[in-house]
Amino acid sequence: MSLSQWLVKHLTYPGHEWLRGRPTLPYYHEMLRLSRASDEAVGALTRRRLRDLLCFAADRLPYYRQQFEHCGVDLRAQDPYAELAKLSVLEKANVRANLERLADRDVPGGLIPCGSGGTSGDTLHFFIDRARQAQPLACRLLMQELFGVRPGDRRVYLWGSPIESRGSRLKRYRDRLLNELLLDAFDLGPAATDAHLAAIRAFKPRLLYAYPSAAAYLAQRAAERFAPRHFRWLRLVVLTGEEVTPDQVAQVRETFGCAVAAEYGSREVGLIAHECPRGGLHIMSPHVHVEVAAAGRAVPTGEVGEVLCTTLTTRGLPLIRYRLGDVGALVSEPCACGLPFPLMRIEGGRTTGFVMLRDGRLCHGAVSSSVLREEPGIVEFKTFQHATGRFELLLVVDERFDHATIERIRQRYRALFGPQVQVTCRLVDHIPPDPSGKRRHVVSEVAPNYASFEVARPLD
């Protein structure tokens, strides 16, 4: 371990999390211990945490208290899972309408406003707490360590940068102190991607964390100039934020010559499941309970249904039987890796494309969410790019929507894509799914598709 890695692992990162008031390292050490425990021990802990959550919700949160009474939930029953199954599914509409009745403003560290809609187009404003912030960080540290990426190792994030640049210099300084580097997935295309590759090769990270489509495009560009030996320091590429396809995995693995793992989660719930070195998608069950249901009722293990999540360790705004809108199945077979965390699989899911700008740059479609996510009253959206300078937005709105929002959206698109960009906003009652069944919130008629392609072989 280098001096830089040692300093980050033992001083900089612990100090950073302590200053943020996040129990990340206690959660990490607990997950590390539980990863070596028996299935029975992990199951008993999960059951106990579910019971504690139900008791807390009944005591502190009026929305759940009313639901428990209506559904006949018995907090003294021996089987908390049976009581959980009595409850109705929690929809985003329920959260929007009952936000204050779902939240505990006395949670340690206070409530932190948050928004979602990045890959589904179904927006939501909600709260998280420090425990909810720490949970995904701790679980990632554990799962990445299984691939040889340890706390303190260098990490690169090919992700969406904030639209506003205020504070970005301070954030870059903080990232370097933590051995992290953020590359902008909202600015791709040949020149920008070559610059990203140069930055990656100079930084020499052990981990690359990226949208699947952005990572596939980066890998395809890298394959034109480099061989896997040019990335020998890279141990793992984590793909997250949208559906991961076999073509994307093959392209990234062959180009960079390292392991590739999928991560499944959401902004509301946090990290739900992470792939292990043997390919199993493990549920982070000490922090989240996953059900697979049809019409709100659990289906047998192995059968496909909608994914429902219950957050177990957050108290600021617990989500109980929360519908994500994804389809998946629980897996009964044990994983060869030996982890005691249950398995699941995702059947399809959210997809995000690119938009293309007039100067030839590509921009990951999550930029559309960054424009719209903080605007109150937008319930659902879908963006169509008909030409490099012409966008059409379909918006489903509620009573909080202010028509001045439309002009703010236009101004943000022009700030991002140029002053000549034309933006048409249409208010609609419903946005139908694609004929393919995919849930895309960005559809471009001019940008290339990097969800599926013939794998480009890296140079020898």
C-alpha positions as CSV (number, residue, x, y, z in Angstrom):
1,M,0.0,0.0,0.0
2,S,1.3,3.4,-1.0
3,L,1.6,6.3,1.4
4,S,-1.3,8.0,-0.3
5,Q,-3.5,5.0,0.0
6,W,-2.6,4.6,3.7
7,L,-3.4,8.2,4.4
8,V,-6.7,8.1,2.7
9,K,-7.7,4.8,4.3
10,H,-6.7,5.7,7.9
11,L,-6.9,9.5,8.0
12,T,-8.5,11.4,5.2
13,Y,-11.6,9.2,4.5
14,P,-12.4,8.5,8.2
15,G,-12.0,12.2,8.9
16,H,-14.2,13.2,6.0
17,E,-17.0,10.8,7.0
18,W,-16.8,11.9,10.7
19,L,-17.1,15.6,9.6
20,R,-20.2,14.7,7.5
21,G,-21.7,12.9,10.5
22,R,-22.1,9.6,8.6
23,P,-21.6,6.2,10.2
24,T,-20.0,4.8,7.0
25,L,-17.0,3.0,8.6
26,P,-19.0,1.4,11.4
27,Y,-21.4,0.1,8.8
28,Y,-18.5,-1.1,6.6
29,H,-16.9,-3.0,9.5
30,E,-20.3,-4.5,10.4
31,M,-20.8,-5.6,6.7
32,L,-17.3,-7.0,6.7
33,R,-18.1,-9.1,9.8
34,L,-21.5,-10.2,8.4
35,S,-19.9,-11.2,5.1
36,R,-18.2,-14.0,7.1
37,A,-21.2,-14.9,9.1
38,S,-23.7,-17.7,8.5
39,D,-26.9,-17.3,6.5
40,E,-28.8,-17.9,9.7
41,A,-27.0,-15.0,11.5
42,V,-27.6,-12.6,8.7
43,G,-31.3,-13.7,8.4
44,A,-31.8,-13.2,12.2
45,L,-30.3,-9.7,12.0
46,T,-32.5,-8.8,9.0
47,R,-35.6,-10.1,10.8
48,R,-34.8,-8.1,14.0
49,R,-34.2,-4.9,12.0
50,L,-37.5,-5.3,10.2
51,R,-39.3,-5.7,13.5
52,D,-37.6,-2.7,14.9
53,L,-38.5,-0.6,11.8
54,L,-42.1,-1.5,12.0
55,C,-42.3,-0.6,15.7
56,F,-40.5,2.7,15.0
57,A,-42.8,3.5,12.1
58,A,-45.9,2.8,14.2
59,D,-44.6,5.0,17.0
60,R,-43.2,8.0,15.1
61,L,-44.7,8.2,11.6
62,P,-48.4,9.1,11.3
63,Y,-48.7,7.7,7.7
64,Y,-47.5,4.3,8.7
65,R,-49.4,4.3,11.9
66,Q,-52.6,4.8,10.0
67,Q,-51.7,2.1,7.4
68,F,-50.8,-0.4,10.1
69,E,-54.2,0.1,11.8
70,H,-56.1,-0.1,8.5
71,C,-54.3,-3.3,7.4
72,G,-54.3,-5.0,10.8
73,V,-50.6,-5.2,11.4
74,D,-49.7,-6.9,14.7
75,L,-46.4,-5.6,15.9
76,R,-46.3,-8.4,18.5
77,A,-46.6,-11.2,16.0
78,Q,-43.8,-13.7,15.7
79,D,-43.3,-13.3,11.9
80,P,-42.7,-9.7,10.9
81,Y,-42.5,-10.7,7.2
82,A,-46.1,-11.9,7.4
83,E,-47.1,-8.5,8.9
84,L,-45.2,-6.6,6.3
85,A,-47.0,-8.5,3.6
86,K,-50.4,-7.1,4.9
87,L,-49.4,-3.6,3.9
88,S,-50.3,-1.9,0.7
89,V,-47.5,-1.1,-1.8
90,L,-45.9,2.4,-1.3
91,E,-46.0,4.4,-4.5
92,K,-44.2,7.5,-5.4
93,A,-47.6,9.2,-5.4
94,N,-48.1,8.2,-1.8
95,V,-44.7,9.8,-0.9
96,R,-45.5,13.0,-2.7
97,A,-48.9,13.4,-1.0
98,N,-47.7,12.4,2.5
99,L,-44.1,13.6,2.7
100,E,-44.3,15.2,6.1
101,R,-46.3,12.3,7.6
102,L,-43.6,9.9,6.4
103,A,-40.6,11.8,7.7
104,D,-39.1,12.1,11.2
105,R,-37.6,15.6,11.5
106,D,-35.9,14.7,14.8
107,V,-33.6,12.1,13.1
108,P,-30.0,12.5,14.2
109,G,-28.2,14.8,11.8
110,G,-31.5,16.2,10.4
111,L,-33.3,15.5,7.1
112,I,-31.4,16.0,3.8
113,P,-33.6,17.0,0.8
114,C,-33.1,14.8,-2.2
115,G,-34.6,14.2,-5.6
116,S,-34.8,11.3,-8.0
117,G,-35.8,10.6,-11.6
118,G,-32.4,10.1,-13.2
119,T,-33.1,6.9,-15.2
120,S,-36.8,6.4,-15.0
121,G,-38.3,9.8,-15.8
122,D,-40.6,9.5,-12.8
123,T,-39.5,12.3,-10.5
124,L,-39.7,12.4,-6.7
125,H,-38.7,14.9,-4.0
126,F,-38.0,13.2,-0.6
127,F,-35.6,13.2,2.4
128,I,-32.7,11.0,3.4
129,D,-30.7,10.9,6.6
130,R,-27.0,10.3,7.5
131,A,-27.6,6.6,8.0
132,R,-29.1,6.4,4.5
133,Q,-26.1,8.2,3.1
134,A,-23.7,5.9,4.8
135,Q,-25.4,2.6,3.8
136,P,-24.5,2.5,0.1
137,L,-21.0,3.8,0.8
138,A,-20.3,1.0,3.3
139,C,-21.8,-1.7,1.1
140,R,-19.8,-0.6,-1.9
141,L,-16.6,-0.7,0.1
142,L,-17.3,-4.3,1.1
143,M,-18.3,-5.5,-2.4
144,Q,-15.5,-3.7,-4.2
145,E,-12.9,-5.2,-1.7
146,L,-14.0,-8.6,-3.0
147,F,-12.5,-7.6,-6.3
148,G,-9.2,-6.4,-4.8
149,V,-10.2,-2.7,-4.6
150,R,-9.5,-1.6,-1.0
151,P,-10.5,1.5,1.0
152,G,-8.0,4.2,0.0
153,D,-7.4,3.0,-3.5
154,R,-7.9,5.4,-6.4
155,R,-11.3,5.6,-7.9
156,V,-12.6,7.3,-11.1
157,Y,-16.3,8.2,-11.5
158,L,-17.6,8.7,-15.1
159,W,-20.8,10.3,-13.9
160,G,-23.1,13.4,-14.3
161,S,-21.4,16.5,-13.0
162,P,-23.6,19.2,-11.4
163,I,-25.0,21.8,-13.8
164,E,-23.9,24.6,-11.6
165,S,-20.1,25.0,-11.3
166,R,-20.3,26.8,-7.9
167,G,-18.2,24.9,-5.4
168,S,-16.8,22.6,-8.1
169,R,-13.2,23.6,-7.3
170,L,-13.6,22.8,-3.7
171,K,-15.2,19.5,-4.6
172,R,-12.3,18.6,-6.9
173,Y,-9.8,19.4,-4.1
174,R,-11.8,17.2,-1.8
175,D,-11.9,14.4,-4.3
176,R,-8.2,14.4,-4.7
177,L,-7.7,14.2,-0.9
178,L,-9.9,11.1,-1.1
179,N,-8.1,9.6,-4.1
180,E,-11.1,10.1,-6.3
181,L,-11.5,11.7,-9.7
182,L,-14.9,12.8,-11.3
183,L,-15.1,12.8,-15.1
184,D,-18.1,14.3,-16.8
185,A,-20.4,11.9,-18.5
186,F,-22.4,14.9,-19.7
187,D,-19.5,15.8,-22.0
188,L,-18.5,12.8,-24.2
189,G,-17.7,12.5,-27.9
190,P,-14.3,11.8,-29.5
191,A,-12.3,14.7,-28.1
192,A,-13.8,14.7,-24.6
193,T,-13.6,10.9,-24.3
194,D,-9.9,11.0,-25.4
195,A,-9.3,13.5,-22.7
196,H,-11.1,11.3,-20.2
197,L,-8.9,8.3,-21.2
198,A,-5.8,10.5,-20.8
199,A,-6.9,11.5,-17.3
200,I,-7.7,7.9,-16.4
201,R,-4.3,6.7,-17.6
202,A,-2.5,9.5,-15.7
203,F,-4.5,8.8,-12.5
204,K,-4.2,5.0,-12.7
205,P,-7.3,4.1,-10.7
206,R,-8.1,0.6,-9.3
207,L,-11.8,1.2,-10.0
208,L,-13.9,2.9,-12.7
209,Y,-17.6,3.6,-11.7
210,A,-19.9,4.6,-14.6
211,Y,-23.2,4.5,-16.4
212,P,-23.1,1.3,-18.6
213,S,-23.7,3.2,-21.8
214,A,-21.0,5.8,-21.0
215,A,-18.5,3.0,-20.0
216,A,-19.3,1.1,-23.2
217,Y,-18.6,4.2,-25.3
218,L,-15.4,4.9,-23.4
219,A,-14.3,1.3,-23.9
220,Q,-15.1,1.3,-27.6
221,R,-13.0,4.5,-28.0
222,A,-10.2,3.0,-25.9
223,A,-10.2,-0.2,-28.0
224,E,-9.1,1.9,-31.0
225,R,-5.9,2.9,-29.4
226,F,-5.0,0.7,-26.5
227,A,-4.7,-2.9,-25.4
228,P,-5.7,-4.3,-22.0
229,R,-2.0,-4.1,-20.8
230,H,-2.3,-0.3,-20.9
231,F,-4.8,-0.5,-18.1
232,R,-3.1,-3.2,-16.0
233,W,-3.7,-1.2,-12.7
234,L,-7.5,-1.3,-13.2
235,R,-9.1,-4.0,-11.1
236,L,-12.8,-3.4,-11.5
237,V,-15.4,-1.5,-13.5
238,V,-18.8,-1.0,-11.8
239,L,-21.7,-0.4,-14.1
240,T,-24.8,1.2,-12.5
241,G,-27.7,3.6,-13.1
242,E,-29.4,1.8,-15.9
243,E,-29.8,-1.7,-17.5
244,V,-26.6,-3.5,-18.1
245,T,-26.4,-5.5,-21.3
246,P,-24.1,-8.4,-22.2
247,D,-22.6,-6.4,-25.1
248,Q,-21.7,-3.6,-22.7
249,V,-20.1,-6.0,-20.2
250,A,-18.1,-7.8,-23.0
251,Q,-16.9,-4.5,-24.5
252,V,-15.7,-3.1,-21.1
253,R,-14.1,-6.4,-20.0
254,E,-12.2,-7.0,-23.3
255,T,-11.0,-3.5,-23.6
256,F,-9.8,-2.9,-20.0
257,G,-8.9,-6.5,-19.2
258,C,-10.5,-6.4,-15.7
259,A,-13.5,-7.6,-13.8
260,V,-16.9,-6.0,-14.5
261,A,-19.7,-5.9,-11.9
262,A,-23.2,-4.6,-12.0
263,E,-24.7,-2.5,-9.1
264,Y,-28.4,-2.2,-8.6
265,G,-30.0,0.6,-6.6
266,S,-32.0,3.8,-6.6
267,R,-31.7,7.3,-5.2
268,E,-34.6,6.7,-2.9
269,V,-33.6,3.3,-1.5
270,G,-29.8,3.5,-1.9
271,L,-27.7,0.5,-2.9
272,I,-29.9,-2.6,-3.2
273,A,-27.7,-5.3,-4.7
274,H,-24.2,-5.7,-6.0
275,E,-22.6,-8.3,-8.1
276,C,-19.9,-10.5,-6.6
277,P,-16.8,-11.9,-8.4
278,R,-18.8,-15.1,-9.2
279,G,-21.5,-13.2,-10.9
280,G,-24.2,-13.4,-8.2
281,L,-26.3,-10.2,-7.6
282,H,-26.4,-10.1,-3.8
283,I,-29.0,-8.1,-1.9
284,M,-27.5,-5.9,0.8
285,S,-30.0,-7.5,3.2
286,P,-28.7,-6.0,6.5
287,H,-29.9,-2.6,5.1
288,V,-32.6,-3.4,2.7
289,H,-35.3,-6.1,2.4
290,V,-36.4,-7.0,-1.1
291,E,-39.7,-8.6,-2.1
292,V,-40.8,-9.7,-5.5
293,A,-44.6,-9.3,-5.9
294,A,-47.5,-9.3,-8.4
295,A,-50.4,-7.1,-7.6
296,G,-48.8,-6.4,-4.2
297,R,-48.6,-10.1,-3.2
298,A,-45.4,-12.0,-3.0
299,V,-44.6,-14.5,-5.8
300,P,-42.6,-17.7,-5.2
301,T,-38.9,-17.5,-5.3
302,G,-37.7,-17.8,-8.9
303,E,-40.8,-16.2,-10.4
304,V,-40.7,-12.8,-12.0
305,G,-42.5,-9.8,-10.5
306,E,-42.2,-6.2,-9.5
307,V,-39.4,-5.3,-7.1
308,L,-40.5,-3.9,-3.7
309,C,-38.0,-2.5,-1.2
310,T,-38.0,-1.8,2.5
311,T,-35.2,0.2,4.0
312,L,-34.1,-1.2,7.3
313,T,-31.5,1.2,8.8
314,T,-32.8,4.6,7.8
315,R,-35.2,6.5,10.1
316,G,-35.4,10.0,8.4
317,L,-37.9,8.7,5.8
318,P,-38.2,4.9,5.9
319,L,-39.6,3.3,2.7
320,I,-41.8,0.2,3.4
321,R,-42.8,-2.0,0.5
322,Y,-41.7,0.8,-1.9
323,R,-42.3,0.1,-5.6
324,L,-39.3,0.9,-7.8
325,G,-40.9,0.1,-11.1
326,D,-38.3,-2.6,-11.9
327,V,-39.0,-6.2,-12.6
328,G,-36.9,-9.0,-11.1
329,A,-36.9,-12.3,-9.3
330,L,-35.4,-13.8,-6.1
331,V,-32.9,-16.6,-6.5
332,S,-32.9,-19.6,-4.3
333,E,-29.6,-21.2,-5.3
334,P,-26.6,-20.3,-3.1
335,C,-23.8,-18.4,-4.7
336,A,-20.4,-20.0,-5.1
337,C,-18.7,-17.0,-3.5
338,G,-20.0,-18.0,-0.1
339,L,-21.5,-14.6,0.8
340,P,-24.5,-15.0,3.2
341,F,-26.5,-12.3,1.5
342,P,-29.5,-13.4,-0.6
343,L,-29.5,-13.3,-4.4
344,M,-31.8,-11.7,-7.0
345,R,-31.8,-11.0,-10.7
346,I,-33.2,-8.0,-12.7
347,E,-35.3,-8.7,-15.8
348,G,-34.7,-5.7,-18.0
349,G,-35.0,-2.3,-16.5
350,R,-34.3,1.3,-16.9
351,T,-32.3,2.4,-20.0
352,T,-30.7,5.8,-20.8
353,G,-29.4,6.9,-24.1
354,F,-27.3,9.8,-25.3
355,V,-28.0,13.2,-26.8
356,M,-25.8,14.6,-29.5
357,L,-24.8,18.2,-29.8
358,R,-24.1,20.3,-32.9
359,D,-20.3,20.2,-32.3
360,G,-20.3,16.4,-32.3
361,R,-20.2,15.9,-28.5
362,L,-22.2,13.2,-26.9
363,C,-23.9,13.8,-23.6
364,H,-25.3,11.1,-21.3
365,G,-29.1,11.2,-21.1
366,A,-29.1,11.6,-17.3
367,V,-28.4,15.3,-18.0
368,S,-32.2,15.6,-18.7
369,S,-32.9,14.6,-15.2
370,S,-30.4,17.1,-13.8
371,V,-32.4,19.8,-15.6
372,L,-35.8,18.7,-14.3
373,R,-35.2,16.9,-11.0
374,E,-35.3,19.9,-8.8
375,E,-38.4,21.5,-10.3
376,P,-41.5,20.9,-8.1
377,G,-44.6,19.7,-9.7
378,I,-43.0,17.5,-12.4
379,V,-44.2,14.0,-11.8
380,E,-42.9,12.3,-14.9
381,F,-41.0,13.3,-18.0
382,K,-39.6,12.1,-21.3
383,T,-37.2,13.8,-23.6
384,F,-37.1,13.4,-27.4
385,Q,-34.2,14.8,-29.4
386,H,-35.5,15.2,-33.0
387,A,-32.4,17.0,-34.2
388,T,-29.1,18.2,-32.7
389,G,-30.7,21.6,-31.9
390,R,-34.3,20.5,-31.3
391,F,-35.8,18.9,-28.2
392,E,-39.3,18.0,-27.2
393,L,-40.2,17.3,-23.5
394,L,-43.4,15.5,-22.4
395,L,-44.3,16.5,-18.8
396,V,-46.8,15.0,-16.5
397,V,-47.4,17.5,-13.7
398,D,-49.4,18.0,-10.6
399,E,-50.9,21.0,-8.8
400,R,-47.5,22.3,-7.6
401,F,-46.4,22.9,-11.2
402,D,-45.7,26.6,-12.1
403,H,-45.8,27.5,-15.8
404,A,-42.8,29.7,-15.3
405,T,-40.9,26.4,-14.9
406,I,-41.1,25.9,-18.7
407,E,-39.0,29.0,-19.4
408,R,-36.5,27.9,-16.7
409,I,-36.2,24.5,-18.4
410,R,-35.6,26.2,-21.8
411,Q,-32.9,28.5,-20.3
412,R,-31.1,25.5,-18.7
413,Y,-31.1,23.5,-22.0
414,R,-29.7,26.6,-23.8
415,A,-27.0,27.0,-21.1
416,L,-26.0,23.3,-21.6
417,F,-26.4,22.8,-25.3
418,G,-26.2,26.3,-26.8
419,P,-28.3,29.5,-27.2
420,Q,-29.9,28.3,-30.5
421,V,-31.4,25.1,-29.0
422,Q,-35.2,24.9,-29.5
423,V,-37.1,23.3,-26.6
424,T,-40.8,22.5,-26.8
425,C,-42.6,21.4,-23.6
426,R,-45.9,19.6,-23.8
427,L,-48.1,18.9,-20.7
428,V,-49.7,15.4,-21.0
429,D,-51.7,13.2,-18.7
430,H,-49.8,10.0,-19.4
431,I,-46.5,8.9,-21.0
432,P,-46.8,5.4,-22.5
433,P,-43.9,3.0,-22.4
434,D,-41.8,2.3,-25.5
435,P,-43.2,-0.4,-27.8
436,S,-40.2,-2.5,-26.8
437,G,-41.3,-2.4,-23.1
438,K,-38.1,-0.5,-22.2
439,R,-38.4,2.4,-19.8
440,R,-36.4,5.2,-21.5
441,H,-36.7,8.8,-20.5
442,V,-34.4,10.1,-23.3
443,V,-34.9,9.1,-26.9
444,S,-32.6,10.6,-29.5
445,E,-33.1,10.3,-33.2
446,V,-29.6,11.5,-34.0
447,A,-27.3,10.0,-31.2
448,P,-25.7,6.6,-31.6
449,N,-26.9,3.7,-29.4
450,Y,-24.3,2.2,-27.1
451,A,-26.6,-0.2,-25.3
452,S,-26.0,-2.8,-28.0
453,F,-23.3,-3.0,-30.6
454,E,-20.7,-5.3,-32.1
455,V,-17.9,-5.5,-29.6
456,A,-14.8,-3.6,-30.7
457,R,-11.7,-5.7,-30.0
458,P,-8.8,-3.9,-28.3
459,L,-5.5,-3.6,-30.0
460,D,-3.0,-6.4,-29.4
